[in-house]
Structures are given as structure tokens and as C-alpha cells.
Amino acid sequence: MEYHKASWVANGVYVPIEIEELPGGVLQGYSAALSLNLRLEDGELVFHDPATDRPIASLESVRGVAQAEREARLAAEARADTLQARADTEREGRLQERQAREAAAFQIENMPFQSLHHGRMRAHKKRIRHDQ
């Protein structure tokens, strides 16, 4: 077994930290000054809470989480904008269709009776000619 050494300075004196090897080749020592377990995991120093054995977030990990959340928020906002634009386009199309129907109904309601009768007669004559 290979022995590893670590220490910390207290009152100008180096105090050794006992290092143990955990499964997976992880090295761990306890720092009384920090009240934390210090672990060397995959070449990086990671602080762990000895009470919960959970890692304490590093500045880099917090920044990474914040960046991922920011990117997810921006993607969600872009999807919402796209859906809103689609809904606006559909609503505008329905409005134009309704306005066209109302305009046509208005024209029919205000058409003089003779014009309406004349239009029906022309259509009837066309059908008769077509049937012959």
C-alpha cells in the first residue's frame, strides 16, 4: 500500500492529516480546521460534509448549474415565443375569415331585391342552358 501525506498549518506548525484510501482509489482526509472531509476524486479536490457525506458545491459546479439553467430558460422562452407567434397568426387568420364572412353577409343583406331576383334568374337560365 502506498502512503500519502497531507498537512495543514496551525499556529505556524504543520499538523499531519491522516489520509485513507476509499473504494475506487479515492483518497480522503479530514480537516479539523475546516470540519470537512477532503477527497481527491479523479484528480480534483472535492470537499465533503462529514455529517451527510455529500459533496459541497464548488464555484465551478455552481456556475455550471447556473449556465445550464440559463440555457434551459432561454430555450423555453424561445419555444414560448414561437408558440405565441403561431397562435397570433392563427388568430389573425380567423379574424380575417370572420370579417370576410360578415362583409359578404352585409352585402347580401343590403342587396336590392331586384338584383337578388335578377341574380337568381341568371343562375337559373345558366342551369337550363347547361342541361340542354
N, CA, C and O atoms as CSV, one atom per row, in Angstrom:
chain,resi,resn,atom,element,x,y,z
A,1,MET,N,N,0.849,-1.181,0.000
A,1,MET,CA,C,0.000,0.000,0.000
A,1,MET,C,C,0.889,1.236,0.000
A,1,MET,O,O,1.878,1.304,0.730
A,2,GLU,N,N,0.534,2.190,-0.808
A,2,GLU,CA,C,1.282,3.442,-0.911
A,2,GLU,C,C,0.774,4.402,0.162
A,2,GLU,O,O,-0.432,4.481,0.396
A,3,TYR,N,N,1.676,5.129,0.815
A,3,TYR,CA,C,1.276,6.079,1.839
A,3,TYR,C,C,1.257,7.489,1.259
A,3,TYR,O,O,2.164,7.881,0.525
A,4,HIS,N,N,0.244,8.224,1.587
A,4,HIS,CA,C,0.086,9.599,1.128
A,4,HIS,C,C,0.164,10.507,2.336
A,4,HIS,O,O,-0.309,10.154,3.416
A,5,LYS,N,N,0.754,11.664,2.161
A,5,LYS,CA,C,0.897,12.611,3.264
A,5,LYS,C,C,0.202,13.914,2.910
A,5,LYS,O,O,0.227,14.355,1.761
A,6,ALA,N,N,-0.409,14.517,3.900
A,6,ALA,CA,C,-1.008,15.838,3.763
A,6,ALA,C,C,-0.890,16.514,5.115
A,6,ALA,O,O,-0.750,15.847,6.140
A,7,SER,N,N,-0.947,17.822,5.116
A,7,SER,CA,C,-0.863,18.536,6.391
A,7,SER,C,C,-1.514,19.900,6.245
A,7,SER,O,O,-1.783,20.371,5.140
A,8,TRP,N,N,-1.752,20.504,7.359
A,8,TRP,CA,C,-2.262,21.865,7.390
A,8,TRP,C,C,-1.480,22.616,8.451
A,8,TRP,O,O,-0.863,22.011,9.329
A,9,VAL,N,N,-1.510,23.905,8.366
A,9,VAL,CA,C,-0.722,24.719,9.292
A,9,VAL,C,C,-1.633,25.261,10.381
A,9,VAL,O,O,-2.670,25.863,10.101
A,10,ALA,N,N,-1.231,25.039,11.632
A,10,ALA,CA,C,-1.950,25.575,12.788
A,10,ALA,C,C,-0.930,26.240,13.688
A,10,ALA,O,O,-0.009,25.591,14.184
A,11,ASN,N,N,-1.095,27.533,13.899
A,11,ASN,CA,C,-0.168,28.304,14.744
A,11,ASN,C,C,1.275,28.161,14.274
A,11,ASN,O,O,2.199,28.056,15.081
A,12,GLY,N,N,1.451,28.159,12.959
A,12,GLY,CA,C,2.797,28.086,12.410
A,12,GLY,C,C,3.398,26.705,12.413
A,12,GLY,O,O,4.566,26.543,12.059
A,13,VAL,N,N,2.625,25.690,12.808
A,13,VAL,CA,C,3.129,24.318,12.876
A,13,VAL,C,C,2.333,23.454,11.903
A,13,VAL,O,O,1.105,23.531,11.861
A,14,TYR,N,N,3.031,22.636,11.125
A,14,TYR,CA,C,2.354,21.707,10.215
A,14,TYR,C,C,1.779,20.554,11.022
A,14,TYR,O,O,2.490,19.880,11.768
A,15,VAL,N,N,0.495,20.344,10.861
A,15,VAL,CA,C,-0.189,19.247,11.540
A,15,VAL,C,C,-0.556,18.222,10.479
A,15,VAL,O,O,-1.222,18.568,9.504
A,16,PRO,N,N,-0.139,16.967,10.640
A,16,PRO,CA,C,-0.438,15.975,9.606
A,16,PRO,C,C,-1.923,15.634,9.551
A,16,PRO,O,O,-2.622,15.629,10.565
A,17,ILE,N,N,-2.379,15.350,8.341
A,17,ILE,CA,C,-3.753,14.890,8.126
A,17,ILE,C,C,-3.648,13.441,7.685
A,17,ILE,O,O,-2.948,13.107,6.729
A,18,GLU,N,N,-4.360,12.595,8.404
A,18,GLU,CA,C,-4.342,11.176,8.055
A,18,GLU,C,C,-5.137,10.980,6.764
A,18,GLU,O,O,-6.264,11.460,6.636
A,19,ILE,N,N,-4.545,10.282,5.828
A,19,ILE,CA,C,-5.171,10.037,4.530
A,19,ILE,C,C,-5.561,8.563,4.452
A,19,ILE,O,O,-4.769,7.675,4.766
A,20,GLU,N,N,-6.775,8.331,4.033
A,20,GLU,CA,C,-7.211,6.945,3.828
A,20,GLU,C,C,-7.628,6.766,2.380
A,20,GLU,O,O,-8.043,7.716,1.717
A,21,GLU,N,N,-7.515,5.565,1.910
A,21,GLU,CA,C,-7.917,5.270,0.532
A,21,GLU,C,C,-9.288,4.606,0.565
A,21,GLU,O,O,-9.475,3.562,1.188
A,22,LEU,N,N,-10.248,5.236,-0.123
A,22,LEU,CA,C,-11.619,4.729,-0.204
A,22,LEU,C,C,-11.747,3.860,-1.448
A,22,LEU,O,O,-10.863,3.866,-2.305
A,23,PRO,N,N,-12.842,3.111,-1.551
A,23,PRO,CA,C,-13.042,2.305,-2.760
A,23,PRO,C,C,-12.956,3.170,-4.018
A,23,PRO,O,O,-13.361,4.332,-4.005
A,24,GLY,N,N,-12.443,2.617,-5.071
A,24,GLY,CA,C,-12.322,3.331,-6.329
A,24,GLY,C,C,-11.061,4.188,-6.394
A,24,GLY,O,O,-10.902,4.993,-7.312
A,25,GLY,N,N,-10.167,4.017,-5.423
A,25,GLY,CA,C,-8.924,4.771,-5.442
A,25,GLY,C,C,-9.056,6.212,-4.995
A,25,GLY,O,O,-8.140,7.007,-5.205
A,26,VAL,N,N,-10.177,6.568,-4.380
A,26,VAL,CA,C,-10.387,7.935,-3.898
A,26,VAL,C,C,-9.624,8.105,-2.590
A,26,VAL,O,O,-9.712,7.262,-1.697
A,27,LEU,N,N,-8.881,9.194,-2.485
A,27,LEU,CA,C,-8.136,9.496,-1.266
A,27,LEU,C,C,-8.919,10.510,-0.447
A,27,LEU,O,O,-9.483,11.463,-0.984
A,28,GLN,N,N,-8.946,10.281,0.898
A,28,GLN,CA,C,-9.707,11.180,1.765
A,28,GLN,C,C,-8.937,11.461,3.037
A,28,GLN,O,O,-8.277,10.591,3.605
A,29,GLY,N,N,-9.046,12.722,3.468
A,29,GLY,CA,C,-8.500,13.130,4.753
A,29,GLY,C,C,-9.475,14.092,5.406
A,29,GLY,O,O,-10.258,14.752,4.722
A,30,TYR,N,N,-9.428,14.174,6.731
A,30,TYR,CA,C,-10.330,15.066,7.455
A,30,TYR,C,C,-9.559,16.301,7.897
A,30,TYR,O,O,-8.486,16.194,8.491
A,31,SER,N,N,-10.114,17.477,7.604
A,31,SER,CA,C,-9.520,18.733,8.038
A,31,SER,C,C,-10.308,19.251,9.232
A,31,SER,O,O,-11.468,19.643,9.109
A,32,ALA,N,N,-9.649,19.245,10.398
A,32,ALA,CA,C,-10.307,19.769,11.596
A,32,ALA,C,C,-10.499,21.282,11.477
A,32,ALA,O,O,-11.460,21.836,12.010
A,33,ALA,N,N,-9.591,21.932,10.785
A,33,ALA,CA,C,-9.697,23.388,10.627
A,33,ALA,C,C,-10.939,23.761,9.828
A,33,ALA,O,O,-11.566,24.786,10.098
A,34,LEU,N,N,-11.299,22.937,8.848
A,34,LEU,CA,C,-12.476,23.216,8.014
A,34,LEU,C,C,-13.708,22.416,8.431
A,34,LEU,O,O,-14.822,22.695,7.987
A,35,SER,N,N,-13.496,21.422,9.286
A,35,SER,CA,C,-14.556,20.469,9.675
A,35,SER,C,C,-15.154,19.810,8.439
A,35,SER,O,O,-16.369,19.648,8.325
A,36,LEU,N,N,-14.272,19.435,7.515
A,36,LEU,CA,C,-14.696,18.816,6.255
A,36,LEU,C,C,-13.787,17.653,5.907
A,36,LEU,O,O,-12.619,17.612,6.295
A,37,ASN,N,N,-14.353,16.703,5.163
A,37,ASN,CA,C,-13.539,15.666,4.539
A,37,ASN,C,C,-13.039,16.225,3.221
A,37,ASN,O,O,-13.802,16.818,2.459
A,38,LEU,N,N,-11.759,16.036,2.957
A,38,LEU,CA,C,-11.156,16.459,1.695
A,38,LEU,C,C,-10.891,15.198,0.895
A,38,LEU,O,O,-10.233,14.275,1.374
A,39,ARG,N,N,-11.406,15.162,-0.320
A,39,ARG,CA,C,-11.223,13.974,-1.154
A,39,ARG,C,C,-10.571,14.355,-2.465
A,39,ARG,O,O,-10.842,15.409,-3.039
A,40,LEU,N,N,-9.710,13.471,-2.920
A,40,LEU,CA,C,-9.123,13.619,-4.236
A,40,LEU,C,C,-9.866,12.633,-5.141
A,40,LEU,O,O,-9.627,11.426,-5.098
A,41,GLU,N,N,-10.776,13.178,-5.963
A,41,GLU,CA,C,-11.619,12.365,-6.844
A,41,GLU,C,C,-11.297,12.722,-8.285
A,41,GLU,O,O,-11.457,13.869,-8.704
A,42,ASP,N,N,-10.847,11.741,-9.028
A,42,ASP,CA,C,-10.496,11.948,-10.446
A,42,ASP,C,C,-9.561,13.141,-10.625
A,42,ASP,O,O,-9.710,13.923,-11.564
A,43,GLY,N,N,-8.603,13.271,-9.722
A,43,GLY,CA,C,-7.615,14.324,-9.838
A,43,GLY,C,C,-8.067,15.687,-9.343
A,43,GLY,O,O,-7.315,16.656,-9.449
A,44,GLU,N,N,-9.270,15.787,-8.807
A,44,GLU,CA,C,-9.771,17.075,-8.316
A,44,GLU,C,C,-10.065,16.993,-6.825
A,44,GLU,O,O,-10.533,15.972,-6.322
A,45,LEU,N,N,-9.780,18.089,-6.130
A,45,LEU,CA,C,-10.062,18.172,-4.706
A,45,LEU,C,C,-11.535,18.508,-4.522
A,45,LEU,O,O,-12.034,19.500,-5.054
A,46,VAL,N,N,-12.224,17.659,-3.757
A,46,VAL,CA,C,-13.657,17.847,-3.518
A,46,VAL,C,C,-13.888,17.850,-2.007
A,46,VAL,O,O,-13.429,16.955,-1.298
A,47,PHE,N,N,-14.603,18.866,-1.527
A,47,PHE,CA,C,-14.926,18.961,-0.110
A,47,PHE,C,C,-16.236,18.214,0.142
A,47,PHE,O,O,-17.196,18.346,-0.618
A,48,HIS,N,N,-16.259,17.421,1.229
A,48,HIS,CA,C,-17.465,16.664,1.588
A,48,HIS,C,C,-17.855,16.993,3.022
A,48,HIS,O,O,-17.005,17.164,3.896
A,49,ASP,N,N,-19.158,17.078,3.238
A,49,ASP,CA,C,-19.690,17.278,4.584
A,49,ASP,C,C,-19.608,15.926,5.296
A,49,ASP,O,O,-20.226,14.964,4.838
A,50,PRO,N,N,-18.861,15.825,6.406
A,50,PRO,CA,C,-18.733,14.538,7.077
A,50,PRO,C,C,-20.052,14.034,7.673
A,50,PRO,O,O,-20.224,12.827,7.838
A,51,ALA,N,N,-20.979,14.928,7.996
A,51,ALA,CA,C,-22.254,14.515,8.591
A,51,ALA,C,C,-23.164,13.843,7.566
A,51,ALA,O,O,-23.882,12.896,7.888
A,52,THR,N,N,-23.128,14.340,6.328
A,52,THR,CA,C,-24.037,13.798,5.294
A,52,THR,C,C,-23.301,13.009,4.228
A,52,THR,O,O,-23.924,12.288,3.449
A,53,ASP,N,N,-21.984,13.137,4.184
A,53,ASP,CA,C,-21.122,12.535,3.167
A,53,ASP,C,C,-21.432,13.061,1.770
A,53,ASP,O,O,-21.081,12.437,0.769
A,54,ARG,N,N,-22.090,14.210,1.714
A,54,ARG,CA,C,-22.394,14.835,0.420
A,54,ARG,C,C,-21.305,15.830,0.053
A,54,ARG,O,O,-20.724,16.477,0.925
A,55,PRO,N,N,-21.027,15.951,-1.259
A,55,PRO,CA,C,-20.034,16.950,-1.672
A,55,PRO,C,C,-20.592,18.357,-1.502
A,55,PRO,O,O,-21.794,18.591,-1.633
A,56,ILE,N,N,-19.699,19.272,-1.211
A,56,ILE,CA,C,-20.065,20.682,-1.113
A,56,ILE,C,C,-19.798,21.297,-2.479
A,56,ILE,O,O,-18.725,21.116,-3.056
A,57,ALA,N,N,-20.757,22.005,-2.973
A,57,ALA,CA,C,-20.659,22.561,-4.328
A,57,ALA,C,C,-19.461,23.488,-4.452
A,57,ALA,O,O,-19.192,24.322,-3.587
A,58,SER,N,N,-18.759,23.313,-5.549
A,58,SER,CA,C,-17.648,24.209,-5.847
A,58,SER,C,C,-18.172,25.382,-6.669
A,58,SER,O,O,-19.284,25.333,-7.196
A,59,LEU,N,N,-17.378,26.417,-6.773
A,59,LEU,CA,C,-17.764,27.571,-7.580
A,59,LEU,C,C,-18.008,27.144,-9.029
A,59,LEU,O,O,-18.958,27.602,-9.664
A,60,GLU,N,N,-17.146,26.262,-9.547
A,60,GLU,CA,C,-17.299,25.804,-10.934
A,60,GLU,C,C,-18.603,25.042,-11.130
A,60,GLU,O,O,-19.291,25.225,-12.135
A,61,SER,N,N,-18.946,24.174,-10.152
A,61,SER,CA,C,-20.189,23.406,-10.315
A,61,SER,C,C,-21.415,24.307,-10.212
A,61,SER,O,O,-22.404,24.097,-10.915
A,62,VAL,N,N,-21.351,25.314,-9.335
A,62,VAL,CA,C,-22.464,26.259,-9.212
A,62,VAL,C,C,-22.607,27.060,-10.506
A,62,VAL,O,O,-23.721,27.282,-10.980
A,63,ARG,N,N,-21.484,27.491,-11.074
A,63,ARG,CA,C,-21.537,28.217,-12.344
A,63,ARG,C,C,-22.096,27.334,-13.452
A,63,ARG,O,O,-22.883,27.794,-14.279
A,64,GLY,N,N,-21.690,26.068,-13.469
A,64,GLY,CA,C,-22.203,25.141,-14.483
A,64,GLY,C,C,-23.708,24.949,-14.369
A,64,GLY,O,O,-24.417,24.939,-15.375
A,65,VAL,N,N,-24.193,24.795,-13.146
A,65,VAL,CA,C,-25.640,24.647,-12.926
A,65,VAL,C,C,-26.366,25.920,-13.353
A,65,VAL,O,O,-27.408,25.855,-14.004
A,66,ALA,N,N,-25.815,27.073,-12.987
A,66,ALA,CA,C,-26.443,28.349,-13.360
A,66,ALA,C,C,-26.481,28.505,-14.878
A,66,ALA,O,O,-27.482,28.963,-15.429
A,67,GLN,N,N,-25.397,28.128,-15.557
A,67,GLN,CA,C,-25.356,28.224,-17.020
A,67,GLN,C,C,-26.373,27.284,-17.656
A,67,GLN,O,O,-27.066,27.668,-18.598
A,68,ALA,N,N,-26.467,26.060,-17.150
A,68,ALA,CA,C,-27.436,25.098,-17.688
A,68,ALA,C,C,-28.868,25.601,-17.478
A,68,ALA,O,O,-29.706,25.477,-18.371
A,69,GLU,N,N,-29.148,26.165,-16.305
A,69,GLU,CA,C,-30.480,26.714,-16.039
A,69,GLU,C,C,-30.781,27.895,-16.956
A,69,GLU,O,O,-31.900,28.028,-17.451
A,70,ARG,N,N,-29.793,28.746,-17.182
A,70,ARG,CA,C,-29.963,29.903,-18.061
A,70,ARG,C,C,-30.260,29.440,-19.497
A,70,ARG,O,O,-31.147,29.980,-20.158
A,71,GLU,N,N,-29.514,28.444,-19.966
A,71,GLU,CA,C,-29.737,27.929,-21.323
A,71,GLU,C,C,-31.117,27.285,-21.452
A,71,GLU,O,O,-31.794,27.449,-22.467
A,72,ALA,N,N,-31.529,26.552,-20.417
A,72,ALA,CA,C,-32.859,25.927,-20.441
A,72,ALA,C,C,-33.949,26.998,-20.451
A,72,ALA,O,O,-34.944,26.868,-21.166
A,73,ARG,N,N,-33.760,28.064,-19.653
A,73,ARG,CA,C,-34.744,29.149,-19.619
A,73,ARG,C,C,-34.845,29.840,-20.972
A,73,ARG,O,O,-35.947,30.122,-21.443
A,74,LEU,N,N,-33.702,30.117,-21.601
A,74,LEU,CA,C,-33.711,30.770,-22.907
A,74,LEU,C,C,-34.373,29.892,-23.966
A,74,LEU,O,O,-35.100,30.390,-24.825
A,75,ALA,N,N,-34.120,28.595,-23.902
A,75,ALA,CA,C,-34.759,27.669,-24.855
A,75,ALA,C,C,-36.274,27.632,-24.638
A,75,ALA,O,O,-37.045,27.613,-25.597
A,76,ALA,N,N,-36.689,27.623,-23.379
A,76,ALA,CA,C,-38.127,27.623,-23.070
A,76,ALA,C,C,-38.774,28.929,-23.533
A,76,ALA,O,O,-39.889,28.914,-24.055
A,77,GLU,N,N,-38.090,30.052,-23.349
A,77,GLU,CA,C,-38.627,31.342,-23.806
A,77,GLU,C,C,-38.736,31.375,-25.328
A,77,GLU,O,O,-39.696,31.922,-25.871
A,78,ALA,N,N,-37.758,30.794,-26.014
A,78,ALA,CA,C,-37.801,30.752,-27.480
A,78,ALA,C,C,-38.979,29.894,-27.950
A,78,ALA,O,O,-39.675,30.255,-28.899
A,79,ARG,N,N,-39.200,28.749,-27.279
A,79,ARG,CA,C,-40.358,27.902,-27.638
A,79,ARG,C,C,-41.664,28.643,-27.382
A,79,ARG,O,O,-42.589,28.571,-28.191
A,80,ALA,N,N,-41.743,29.358,-26.256
A,80,ALA,CA,C,-42.958,30.109,-25.933
A,80,ALA,C,C,-43.194,31.210,-26.963
A,80,ALA,O,O,-44.331,31.441,-27.374
A,81,ASP,N,N,-42.133,31.886,-27.379
A,81,ASP,CA,C,-42.268,32.937,-28.400
A,81,ASP,C,C,-42.770,32.356,-29.715
A,81,ASP,O,O,-43.619,32.954,-30.376
A,82,THR,N,N,-42.248,31.196,-30.095
A,82,THR,CA,C,-42.676,30.533,-31.333
A,82,THR,C,C,-44.152,30.152,-31.255
A,82,THR,O,O,-44.906,30.372,-32.202
A,83,LEU,N,N,-44.559,29.580,-30.125
A,83,LEU,CA,C,-45.962,29.194,-29.951
A,83,LEU,C,C,-46.868,30.423,-29.950
A,83,LEU,O,O,-47.963,30.383,-30.512
A,84,GLN,N,N,-46.427,31.504,-29.331
A,84,GLN,CA,C,-47.226,32.732,-29.302
A,84,GLN,C,C,-47.380,33.303,-30.704
A,84,GLN,O,O,-48.464,33.747,-31.082
A,85,ALA,N,N,-46.293,33.292,-31.480
A,85,ALA,CA,C,-46.357,33.802,-32.856
A,85,ALA,C,C,-47.320,32.950,-33.686
A,85,ALA,O,O,-48.092,33.481,-34.484
A,86,ARG,N,N,-47.272,31.631,-33.498
A,86,ARG,CA,C,-48.180,30.740,-34.233
A,86,ARG,C,C,-49.633,31.020,-33.840
A,86,ARG,O,O,-50.515,31.078,-34.697
A,87,ALA,N,N,-49.871,31.193,-32.544
A,87,ALA,CA,C,-51.233,31.476,-32.072
A,87,ALA,C,C,-51.714,32.820,-32.612
A,87,ALA,O,O,-52.874,32.951,-33.001
A,88,ASP,N,N,-50.833,33.818,-32.639
A,88,ASP,CA,C,-51.202,35.135,-33.170
A,88,ASP,C,C,-51.562,35.041,-34.650
A,88,ASP,O,O,-52.533,35.653,-35.095
A,89,THR,N,N,-50.776,34.271,-35.416
A,89,THR,CA,C,-51.039,34.102,-36.848
A,89,THR,C,C,-52.384,33.415,-37.072
A,89,THR,O,O,-53.172,33.837,-37.919
A,90,GLU,N,N,-52.641,32.348,-36.303
A,90,GLU,CA,C,-53.921,31.642,-36.430
A,90,GLU,C,C,-55.085,32.540,-36.045
A,90,GLU,O,O,-56.120,32.533,-36.712
A,91,ARG,N,N,-54.927,33.315,-34.970
A,91,ARG,CA,C,-55.991,34.222,-34.529
A,91,ARG,C,C,-56.260,35.274,-35.600
A,91,ARG,O,O,-57.419,35.591,-35.868
A,92,GLU,N,N,-55.215,35.818,-36.215
A,92,GLU,CA,C,-55.366,36.815,-37.271
A,92,GLU,C,C,-56.087,36.216,-38.476
A,92,GLU,O,O,-56.937,36.867,-39.084
A,93,GLY,N,N,-55.745,34.968,-38.820
A,93,GLY,CA,C,-56.424,34.299,-39.934
A,93,GLY,C,C,-57.906,34.109,-39.655
A,93,GLY,O,O,-58.740,34.341,-40.530
A,94,ARG,N,N,-58.237,33.687,-38.438
A,94,ARG,CA,C,-59.652,33.511,-38.079
A,94,ARG,C,C,-60.383,34.847,-38.108
A,94,ARG,O,O,-61.529,34.917,-38.554
A,95,LEU,N,N,-59.733,35.906,-37.636
A,95,LEU,CA,C,-60.343,37.233,-37.645
A,95,LEU,C,C,-60.620,37.684,-39.076
A,95,LEU,O,O,-61.696,38.211,-39.359
A,96,GLN,N,N,-59.663,37.484,-39.982
A,96,GLN,CA,C,-59.858,37.881,-41.380
A,96,GLN,C,C,-60.990,37.079,-42.026
A,96,GLN,O,O,-61.787,37.626,-42.789
A,97,GLU,N,N,-61.056,35.784,-41.718
A,97,GLU,CA,C,-62.149,34.963,-42.253
A,97,GLU,C,C,-63.501,35.462,-41.748
A,97,GLU,O,O,-64.454,35.568,-42.519
A,98,ARG,N,N,-63.582,35.767,-40.453
A,98,ARG,CA,C,-64.838,36.258,-39.880
A,98,ARG,C,C,-65.226,37.588,-40.503
A,98,ARG,O,O,-66.396,37.810,-40.815
A,99,GLN,N,N,-64.257,38.475,-40.687
A,99,GLN,CA,C,-64.549,39.770,-41.289
A,99,GLN,C,C,-65.030,39.610,-42.731
A,99,GLN,O,O,-65.921,40.336,-43.172
A,100,ALA,N,N,-64.445,38.667,-43.462
A,100,ALA,CA,C,-64.867,38.426,-44.841
A,100,ALA,C,C,-66.303,37.884,-44.868
A,100,ALA,O,O,-67.110,38.299,-45.701
A,101,ARG,N,N,-66.619,36.951,-43.951
A,101,ARG,CA,C,-67.997,36.417,-43.885
A,101,ARG,C,C,-68.984,37.514,-43.534
A,101,ARG,O,O,-70.064,37.592,-44.119
A,102,GLU,N,N,-68.613,38.378,-42.564
A,102,GLU,CA,C,-69.514,39.454,-42.161
A,102,GLU,C,C,-69.718,40.453,-43.302
A,102,GLU,O,O,-70.827,40.947,-43.502
A,103,ALA,N,N,-68.650,40.750,-44.049
A,103,ALA,CA,C,-68.773,41.675,-45.180
A,103,ALA,C,C,-69.673,41.083,-46.251
A,103,ALA,O,O,-70.500,41.790,-46.826
A,104,ALA,N,N,-69.520,39.790,-46.524
A,104,ALA,CA,C,-70.366,39.145,-47.529
A,104,ALA,C,C,-71.817,39.128,-47.074
A,104,ALA,O,O,-72.719,39.375,-47.874
A,105,ALA,N,N,-72.051,38.839,-45.799
A,105,ALA,CA,C,-73.417,38.832,-45.280
A,105,ALA,C,C,-74.020,40.227,-45.344
A,105,ALA,O,O,-75.198,40.383,-45.665
A,106,PHE,N,N,-73.215,41.243,-45.038
A,106,PHE,CA,C,-73.689,42.621,-45.111
A,106,PHE,C,C,-74.084,42.977,-46.542
A,106,PHE,O,O,-75.123,43.599,-46.763
A,107,GLN,N,N,-73.259,42.586,-47.515
A,107,GLN,CA,C,-73.571,42.877,-48.917
A,107,GLN,C,C,-74.849,42.176,-49.344
A,107,GLN,O,O,-75.673,42.754,-50.053
A,108,ILE,N,N,-75.013,40.946,-48.918
A,108,ILE,CA,C,-76.238,40.209,-49.292
A,108,ILE,C,C,-77.450,40.853,-48.645
A,108,ILE,O,O,-78.481,41.007,-49.299
A,109,GLU,N,N,-77.352,41.234,-47.375
A,109,GLU,CA,C,-78.483,41.848,-46.679
A,109,GLU,C,C,-78.869,43.189,-47.293
A,109,GLU,O,O,-80.041,43.563,-47.271
A,110,ASN,N,N,-77.908,43.905,-47.832
A,110,ASN,CA,C,-78.172,45.227,-48.383
A,110,ASN,C,C,-78.331,45.225,-49.898
A,110,ASN,O,O,-78.393,46.287,-50.518
A,111,MET,N,N,-78.394,44.065,-50.486
A,111,MET,CA,C,-78.573,43.960,-51.930
A,111,MET,C,C,-80.040,44.237,-52.252
A,111,MET,O,O,-80.926,43.683,-51.601
A,112,PRO,N,N,-80.309,45.080,-53.241
A,112,PRO,CA,C,-81.714,45.339,-53.606
A,112,PRO,C,C,-82.394,44.043,-54.041
A,112,PRO,O,O,-81.761,43.144,-54.595
A,113,PHE,N,N,-83.677,43.970,-53.782
A,113,PHE,CA,C,-84.435,42.758,-54.094
A,113,PHE,C,C,-84.344,42.417,-55.574
A,113,PHE,O,O,-84.199,41.247,-55.930
A,114,GLN,N,N,-84.426,43.416,-56.435
A,114,GLN,CA,C,-84.382,43.160,-57.880
A,114,GLN,C,C,-83.050,42.524,-58.268
A,114,GLN,O,O,-83.021,41.593,-59.073
A,115,SER,N,N,-81.957,43.011,-57.707
A,115,SER,CA,C,-80.638,42.456,-58.037
A,115,SER,C,C,-80.565,41.018,-57.585
A,115,SER,O,O,-80.022,40.161,-58.282
A,116,LEU,N,N,-81.112,40.758,-56.421
A,116,LEU,CA,C,-81.097,39.398,-55.915
A,116,LEU,C,C,-81.937,38.511,-56.817
A,116,LEU,O,O,-81.520,37.409,-57.176
A,117,HIS,N,N,-83.125,38.992,-57.186
A,117,HIS,CA,C,-84.009,38.223,-58.062
A,117,HIS,C,C,-83.340,38.035,-59.422
A,117,HIS,O,O,-83.381,36.939,-59.981
A,118,HIS,N,N,-82.722,39.092,-59.963
A,118,HIS,CA,C,-82.055,39.031,-61.253
A,118,HIS,C,C,-80.913,38.006,-61.209
A,118,HIS,O,O,-80.740,37.233,-62.151
A,119,GLY,N,N,-80.135,37.999,-60.118
A,119,GLY,CA,C,-79.028,37.052,-59.980
A,119,GLY,C,C,-79.525,35.625,-59.942
A,119,GLY,O,O,-78.885,34.729,-60.491
A,120,ARG,N,N,-80.651,35.404,-59.304
A,120,ARG,CA,C,-81.206,34.054,-59.248
A,120,ARG,C,C,-81.716,33.629,-60.624
A,120,ARG,O,O,-81.577,32.471,-61.018
A,121,MET,N,N,-82.293,34.556,-61.330
A,121,MET,CA,C,-82.801,34.238,-62.669
A,121,MET,C,C,-81.646,33.892,-63.596
A,121,MET,O,O,-81.744,32.931,-64.360
A,122,ARG,N,N,-80.551,34.655,-63.550
A,122,ARG,CA,C,-79.404,34.364,-64.413
A,122,ARG,C,C,-78.844,32.990,-64.094
A,122,ARG,O,O,-78.500,32.234,-65.003
A,123,ALA,N,N,-78.750,32.660,-62.823
A,123,ALA,CA,C,-78.231,31.351,-62.441
A,123,ALA,C,C,-79.156,30.257,-62.928
A,123,ALA,O,O,-78.698,29.208,-63.379
A,124,HIS,N,N,-80.464,30.495,-62.841
A,124,HIS,CA,C,-81.445,29.514,-63.300
A,124,HIS,C,C,-81.330,29.327,-64.810
A,124,HIS,O,O,-81.372,28.194,-65.289
A,125,LYS,N,N,-81.185,30.416,-65.574
A,125,LYS,CA,C,-81.047,30.324,-67.038
A,125,LYS,C,C,-79.774,29.578,-67.409
A,125,LYS,O,O,-79.781,28.786,-68.352
A,126,LYS,N,N,-78.673,29.814,-66.683
A,126,LYS,CA,C,-77.431,29.093,-66.970
A,126,LYS,C,C,-77.622,27.599,-66.766
A,126,LYS,O,O,-77.127,26.797,-67.558
A,127,ARG,N,N,-78.340,27.215,-65.705
A,127,ARG,CA,C,-78.571,25.793,-65.447
A,127,ARG,C,C,-79.407,25.188,-66.566
A,127,ARG,O,O,-79.154,24.061,-66.994
A,128,ILE,N,N,-80.396,25.926,-67.037
A,128,ILE,CA,C,-81.252,25.406,-68.116
A,128,ILE,C,C,-80.427,25.208,-69.379
A,128,ILE,O,O,-80.540,24.170,-70.032
A,129,ARG,N,N,-79.595,26.189,-69.735
A,129,ARG,CA,C,-78.749,26.060,-70.923
A,129,ARG,C,C,-77.767,24.905,-70.760
A,129,ARG,O,O,-77.512,24.162,-71.707
A,130,HIS,N,N,-77.237,24.763,-69.601
A,130,HIS,CA,C,-76.251,23.711,-69.352
A,130,HIS,C,C,-76.902,22.332,-69.442
A,130,HIS,O,O,-76.284,21.381,-69.921
A,131,ASP,N,N,-78.141,22.227,-68.986
A,131,ASP,CA,C,-78.844,20.935,-69.002
A,131,ASP,C,C,-79.265,20.537,-70.405
A,131,ASP,O,O,-79.490,19.355,-70.667
A,132,GLN,N,N,-79.374,21.477,-71.292
A,132,GLN,CA,C,-79.873,21.153,-72.641
A,132,GLN,C,C,-78.861,20.495,-73.488
A,132,GLN,O,O,-79.140,20.167,-74.642
